[in-house]
Amino acid sequence: MDENERIRHAVSWLREADGMLVTAGAGMGVDSGLPDYRGAEGFWRAYPALKQHRLTFQDMANPRVMALHPRLCWGFYGHRLDLYRRTVPHRGFDILLRWAEALPRGLAVFTSNVDGQFQAAGFDAAAIAECHGSIHMLQCSEVCHDGLWPAADVQPVVDESTCELVSDLPRCPKCGAVARPNILMFGDYDWIALRTEQQEARLQAWLSKVERLVVIEIGAGKAIPTVRYFSEQNGPRVIRINPRDFGIAPHHGIGLARGAIDGLELLDRSMKA
């Protein structure tokens, strides 16, 4: 099946759907200017100070680093928090919102991204499930309680030459221990999953009401395939948009070798044709 045939299938699914599930990985944010940390060299381009220590994304996204080197870990997360706050979501988000307006059941989102870009783009927070948590929410690193609180008061100042936080470390309001982002890290037994579990319960309730579901998967890679698996579990009408890893079994859906904006605008033009 060539790309034109795949586009025709995708457009017919979009037109027939009563609900749209948007599933998204790191590639969704690339067109907004966000790094996807693909490979060690890609990570070190974003954080050159960590190259001299040979620390990779997997090393930094680890609760042990938070415990042993909180200023280094918060330098990494503080930089990301500031970056995500300043980032303007790309126009592909608007295309998805416009499509959803015509659907009886609207849309829901399942994403591994912790950046809050869907909320910033105007998506209903109640319709978003963040399977890896959110950088905009904090928890106690010692898990003295299972409550979460917004990171709104955290204004990180980071020395980019060392990737260390030079402003005050965020603290748990109950016990005073260092606070951490409510993000699922590697080898993480202390992540408080309650918020994500509630989001996913709402998503499952929404899915149970949709009769003609179309799935738009954008920028979800193979390294941690959580999003890809979730898309395929909700097939067979999956539209996978990915410039590299676009392959998908025919009984799950179709793939488009495109970036986020390119793929969404191509489908949008085809919908209007």
C-alpha positions in Angstrom: 0.0 0.0 0.0 1.5 3.3 -1.1 1.3 6.6 1.0 -1.7 7.9 -1.0 -3.7 4.7 -0.2 -2.7 4.9 3.4 -3.9 8.5 3.5 -7.2 7.6 2.0 -7.7 4.9 4.7 -6.8 7.4 7.4 -9.2 10.1 6.1 -12.0 7.6 5.9 -11.4 6.5 9.5 -11.3 10.1 10.7 -14.6 10.9 8.9 -16.4 7.8 10.2 -15.1 8.1 13.9 -17.2 9.2 16.8 -14.2 9.6 19.1 -10.5 10.2 18.6 -7.7 8.9 20.9 -4.5 10.8 20.6 -1.4 8.9 21.7 1.9 10.7 21.8 5.5 10.3 22.6 8.5 12.6 22.6 8.3 13.2 18.9 5.1 15.2 19.4 7.1 18.0 21.0 10.0 18.1 18.5 8.2 20.5 16.2 7.7 22.8 19.1 11.4 22.9 19.5 11.7 20.4 22.3 14.6 17.9 22.4 13.8 14.2 22.2 17.1 13.0 23.8 17.5 10.4 21.1 20.7 8.6 22.0 23.5 9.7 24.3 24.9 12.2 21.8 21.5 13.8 21.4 21.1 14.1 25.1 24.6 15.6 25.5 23.8 18.2 22.9 21.0 19.4 25.1 23.1 19.0 28.3 26.7 19.4 27.4 27.8 19.8 31.1 26.7 16.1 31.6 28.9 14.8 28.8 32.1 15.3 30.8 30.6 13.0 33.5 29.4 10.6 30.8 25.9 10.8 32.4 23.1 9.8 30.0 19.3 10.4 30.2 18.9 7.0 31.9 21.4 8.0 34.5 19.8 11.4 35.3 16.2 10.1 35.2 17.0 7.9 38.2 15.8 8.3 41.8 19.3 7.4 43.1 20.8 10.6 41.5 18.1 12.6 43.2 19.1 11.0 46.6 22.8 11.3 46.1 23.2 14.5 44.0 19.9 16.5 44.4 21.3 19.8 43.0 22.6 18.0 39.9 19.3 16.2 39.4 17.3 19.3 40.0 19.6 21.2 37.6 18.4 18.7 35.0 14.8 18.8 35.9 14.8 22.5 36.7 16.1 23.3 33.2 13.4 21.1 31.7 10.7 22.6 33.8 11.7 26.1 32.7 12.0 25.0 29.0 8.5 23.4 29.0 7.0 26.5 30.6 8.5 28.7 27.8 7.6 26.4 24.9 4.6 27.3 22.7 2.8 24.1 21.4 3.0 23.8 17.6 0.0 24.2 15.3 -0.5 20.4 15.1 -2.2 20.6 18.5 -4.8 23.0 17.0 -5.5 20.7 14.1 -6.4 17.8 16.6 -8.6 20.1 18.6 -10.5 21.2 15.5 -11.0 17.6 14.3 -12.3 16.7 17.8 -15.0 19.4 17.7 -16.8 17.5 14.9 -16.8 14.2 16.8 -19.7 13.2 19.1 -17.4 11.8 21.7 -14.6 14.3 21.2 -11.1 13.2 22.0 -8.9 11.8 24.8 -5.1 11.8 25.1 -2.7 9.1 26.3 0.9 10.4 26.4 4.3 9.4 27.9 5.3 13.1 27.7 5.7 14.8 31.1 5.9 18.3 29.6 2.3 19.5 29.9 2.1 20.6 26.3 -1.4 19.3 25.7 -2.7 21.3 28.6 -0.8 24.3 27.4 -2.4 23.9 24.0 -5.9 24.1 25.4 -6.8 20.4 25.7 -9.1 19.5 28.6 -6.9 18.3 31.5 -9.7 15.8 32.5 -9.2 14.1 29.1 -5.5 13.6 29.4 -3.7 10.5 30.8 0.1 11.0 31.5 1.4 7.5 31.9 4.8 8.7 33.1 3.5 11.5 35.3 4.1 15.3 35.0 7.0 17.6 35.7 4.5 20.2 36.8 3.6 18.1 39.8 5.8 17.4 42.8 5.9 14.7 45.5 8.1 14.0 48.5 11.3 12.1 47.6 11.0 10.3 51.0 7.3 9.5 50.4 6.4 10.7 53.8 2.8 11.0 52.4 1.2 10.2 49.1 0.0 13.7 48.3 1.1 15.7 45.2 1.3 19.5 44.8 1.9 21.8 41.8 5.4 22.9 40.9 4.1 26.5 40.2 6.1 28.0 43.0 9.4 26.4 41.8 11.4 29.0 39.9 14.6 27.1 39.1 17.9 28.9 38.5 20.4 26.5 36.9 24.1 27.0 36.3 24.3 25.5 32.8 28.1 25.1 32.9 27.7 22.5 35.7 24.0 21.6 35.2 23.4 22.3 38.9 20.5 24.1 40.6 21.8 27.2 42.4 18.4 28.4 43.7 16.8 26.7 46.7 15.9 23.0 46.4 12.2 22.4 46.4 11.1 20.8 49.7 8.2 18.7 51.0 5.8 20.9 52.9 5.2 18.1 55.5 8.7 16.7 56.3 11.1 19.1 54.7 12.8 16.4 52.6 13.8 17.3 49.0 10.8 17.3 46.7 11.0 15.6 43.3 8.9 15.7 40.1 6.0 13.3 40.1 7.7 11.5 37.1 8.2 7.8 36.7 12.0 7.4 36.6 14.1 4.3 35.8 14.1 1.8 38.6 11.7 3.9 40.5 9.8 2.3 43.4 8.9 5.6 45.1 6.8 7.2 42.3 3.3 8.0 43.5 1.1 6.8 40.8 -2.3 7.8 42.2 -2.8 10.8 39.8 -1.9 8.8 36.7 -4.1 5.9 37.9 -7.1 8.3 38.2 -6.3 9.7 34.7 -6.2 6.3 33.2 -9.5 5.3 34.9 -11.2 8.3 33.3 -9.7 7.4 29.9 -10.9 3.8 30.1 -14.4 5.1 31.0 -14.3 7.3 28.0 -13.1 4.5 25.7 -16.0 2.3 26.8 -18.4 4.8 25.3 -16.8 5.2 21.9 -18.1 2.9 19.2 -16.0 4.0 16.2 -12.6 4.9 17.6 -9.7 6.3 15.5 -6.3 6.5 17.1 -3.8 9.2 16.1 -0.3 8.2 17.3 2.4 10.8 17.0 6.1 10.5 17.7 6.1 7.4 19.8 9.3 5.5 19.6 10.3 1.9 20.2 12.9 2.3 23.0 10.1 2.5 25.6 7.1 1.2 23.6 4.4 2.0 26.2 2.5 4.4 23.9 2.8 2.2 20.8 1.4 -0.8 22.7 -1.5 1.2 24.0 -2.3 2.5 20.5 -2.3 -1.0 19.0 -4.4 -2.4 21.9 -7.1 0.2 20.8 -6.8 -0.6 17.0 -7.5 -1.6 14.3 -7.8 2.0 13.1 -4.4 3.4 14.2 -2.8 6.2 12.3 0.9 6.1 13.2 2.8 9.3 12.4 6.5 8.9 12.9 9.4 10.0 10.6 11.5 6.9 11.4 9.6 4.2 13.3 6.3 4.3 11.3 5.9 0.6 10.7 2.8 -1.1 12.0 1.1 -4.4 11.2 -1.8 -4.0 8.8 -4.3 -5.5 11.3 -3.4 -2.6 13.7 -3.5 0.3 11.3 -1.4 2.3 8.9 1.9 4.3 9.2 2.9 7.6 7.8 6.7 8.5 7.6 6.2 12.1 8.7 6.9 14.4 11.6 4.0 15.7 13.7 3.2 18.9 11.9 3.9 17.5 8.4 1.7 14.4 9.0 -1.2 16.3 10.7 -1.3 19.0 8.0 -1.2 16.4 5.2 -4.2 14.6 6.7 -5.9 18.0 7.3 -5.5 18.9 3.7 -6.8 15.6 2.6 -9.8 15.9 4.9 -10.7 19.1 3.2 -10.2 17.9 -0.3 
